[in-house]
């Protein structure tokens, strides 16, 4: 069963126009320095090149796309290079916000559970008396002592486990995914065009 909307989360498909005089052998020869890097398996069958990267280096220009298929097709009098690329990095960047949202919700659940337990124990605990201000201090304008019951209520309402960090990290990774989902395909297209416009590797 194919789910194209979900599949687009981590896959990038597209096509770029190329010089129609280029044959598959010459086109793939020009792409070879870009594709055939360390720990990369490359297979060519007719007009189709497939590759798979195992632990690509950071300087690998296609490190984001760990698997891919490149196909040269004739379209009328012209030619196009169609690509179908798979990115583990995009998949992980998409899943990371869900993970951190889960952590944030877990913090909320723990706070709610602790609040319920505190309310149950507080029902049996008498209210703490508020210390009276000495008349001399009152005459001098000293502030009244804090009500210990209000301080306890404030601590109970806020909870000890903040979900803010989880929400922040979820937003950060969501922004990284959105930027990467646009930027990485654009870079891949530009690199394919640059490779195909240059001379073949010698």
N, C-alpha and C positions, 0 to 999 in steps of 0.2 A: 504494500500500500504506500503510495506516494503522498506526502504532505508538503506541497511546494512552499507554503507560507512558513512552516516551521523549518524546512530545509534551507531557506534563505538566511536563517540566523547565522550559519557557519559556512555557507557556500557562496561563491561568487561566480557568476556566469556572465559572459559577454563576448563581444567580437570586435576586432579592429580591422580596418581595411589595410591591405598590403599591396605591394607592387605585383600586378598580375603576371609579370614575367618570371617571378620567383617560383621555382618548383619546390616540392616538399623537402627534397634532400638539401637544397641550398638554404631554404628557410630554417630548417632544423639545425643546419650547421651554424648559422648565425646565432641561433638561440642557445646553442650548446654551452658556451661559456657562462651564460646566465643560469642555466638549469643544472648542468652537470658539476655540482660542487661536492665537497667532501661528504661522505655518508649519504649520498643520494643515488638511488637506483633509477636508471633511465631505460625505457624500452620504446622502440620505434617500430611501428607496423604500418606500412604504407603512408597514408596522410595523417596518421595519429601518433602523437608522442605522449607517453604517460611517465610520470615520475613520482617517487615517494622518498621523503626525507626522514632520516633517523637521527634525531638530536641535532638539528641544524645549528651552525655557528651563528653568533650574533651579527657578523658581517655579511652573512648570506643575504642577498637582496630579495630572495623569496622565502626567507625564514618563516614569515607569518603563515604562508600557505604550504603546509607539510605534504600535501598530495595534490596532484593536478593532471588534467588532460588537455592537450593542445591539439587542435584539428585544423588542418588547412583545407578550405573548401573553395571551389570555383562558383562564383555567383555572376551569371551572365558573362560579360567581358572582363569582369574584375575578379578579385580573390579576397577572402577574409580569413583571419586566424580566429577561430572560436576557442575560448578557454573555459574550463570548468575547474575551479580551485576550491580546496577544502582547507579550512583554518581551525586548528585546535585553539589558537590564541583567542579568536573571536568567540568560540564556544565557551571557553572558560570565563572570558570577560562578560558574557551574557548571563552565565549561571552565578557568578560571584554576587551580584546584587540580591539574588534570591536567598543565598546563604546568609548574608548579613541582615536581611530583613527577618529571616528566621531567628537569628540571635537577638534582634531587637524585640521581637514578639515574645521570645522566651524570657527576656528580662521583665517585660510587662506581666507575664503570667506569674513569675516568681514574686514580683512585688505585690500582685493581687493576692497570692496565696499567703504571703507573710502578713499582709494587712488584715486578712480574714482571721488569721491566728492571733494577731495582736488585739483585734477587737473582742475575740472570745475571752482572752485572758484579762482584758481591761474591764470587762463587765463585772469581774469579781474583785478588781483592784479599786480601792477608794481613791477619790480625787486628792491630789496633794494640796495641802494648805498653802496659800500665798503669804509669804512673810510680810509682816506689817512694817512700814517705814517708821523709823524713830522720829518723834516730834521735832527734835533739833534738826535732823536731816531734812525733814519735810519743810521746816521754816527756811532752811538754807537753799531750798529749791532742788534738792537731789532727786534724780529720777526714781520712779517706783520700781520695786523689784520685778523681774520678769515672772510671768505666770508659768510655772513648770508644766501645767496641763496644756497650755497653748503650744509650748515648744515641743511637747511630745506629740501633739496632733499634727504639727507641721512636718516633723520627721516621718510620721506615719503616712501622711498624704504623698510626700515626695518619693518614698521608697528608697531602698539602699542600692538598687541596681538600675543604672541609667541606660535607657535604650538609645540615647542620642548618638553614641559612637557607632552603633549598628546602622542607624539611619544615614549617618555621614558617609560611612564606607560604602553603603549601598548606592548612594547618590554619586559618589566618586567613580565607582566601577561602571555605573550606568552611563556616565559621561564618557568614560574611556571607551566603552563599547560603541557608542554612537559616533564618536570621532573616528575610531578605527574602522567602523563599518563603511564610512565614506572615504577615508584617506587611503587605506590599504589597497582597495581595488583600483583607485586612481593611480597610485604608485605602480601597481603591477602593469596596468595598461601603458603607462609612460615607459617603463623598462622594456616591455615587449617591443614597443615601437622603436625605441632607441637601438635595441639589439638587431631588429630586422632591417634598419636603415644602414647599418654598418657592414663592413666586409665580413665574409665568413672566417672562422678561425683557421689558422694555418698550423 
